[in-house]
């Protein structure tokens, strides 16, 4: 069994396995011509063989894309098979985690020589990315179904939806794992509930998500402490509030629009107009009535097209 970080990294199989893996992938490409070539963890051979595989894939699927989990074998990786090197690596890795405990909560993979999109795992980029990326995660700490998970082990629907909105605002998307039970191949109730809640929200607020692009600003906060994310489409900027305010007013901090600029604002749900004005660096919003409790609320803003990255 693997007991250390070094064991995990140095466990890439050798022998005939790299050739077997390459032939297996070529067969899959020839038979199915997948639109996405999505690999996990690493590639068990050198860079030249990986480039040959990518060339073969793009010849068969010219508009296909590959993700970034194809880290090829290197001399440093091979050195980790040596016990003293592996022990030193483990020591440094554990010391880093002790100093930065939150770094163990998720992974953003390091860039490789070629990929079409990045894939973070249980983590997100801090700002808008020029290159498309994908946030990957399970609904709990497990990918797939874990019989030991209880309701308390699952992330809330609100948190999962916030992760989707955050990714979209930064030029990403969400790959959310859905894992059936092994005993009957059914989706567990805990997962179904979260999918239904997220789907219900998207059914009426999807305009702010589907087909959108990042604005020149991804995130903000209100004076009341509610997180805000921004997307844009067809001349509209969507301000998505990740929570429900108390009362009928909101103040958005550091809103990057000149004071006095004429804006037209409306709630996405119901289409009710929202009174909005920029005072200094703050966008003041006044709703016609208090907002009902919801996973997130969306206000569409017209008149910002010339200040966006369209």
Buried (B, 14 or more C-beta within 10 A) or exposed (E): EEEBBBBBBBEBEEEEEBEEBBEEBBEEBEEEEBEEBBBEEBBBBEBEBBEEBBEBBBEBBEEBBBBBBBBBBEEEBEEBBEEEBBEEBBEEBEEEEEEEEEEEEBEBBEEBEEBBBBBBBBBBBEEBBEEEBBBBBBBBEBBEBBEEBEEEEBBEBBEBBBBBBBBBBBBBBBBBBBBEEEEEEEBBEBBEBBBEBBEEBBEEBBBBBEEBBBBBBBBBBBEBEBBBBBBBBEEBBBBBBBBBBEEBBBBBEEBBBEEEEEBEBBBBBEEEEBEBBBEEEBBBBBBEEEBEEBBBBBBBBBBBEEBBEE
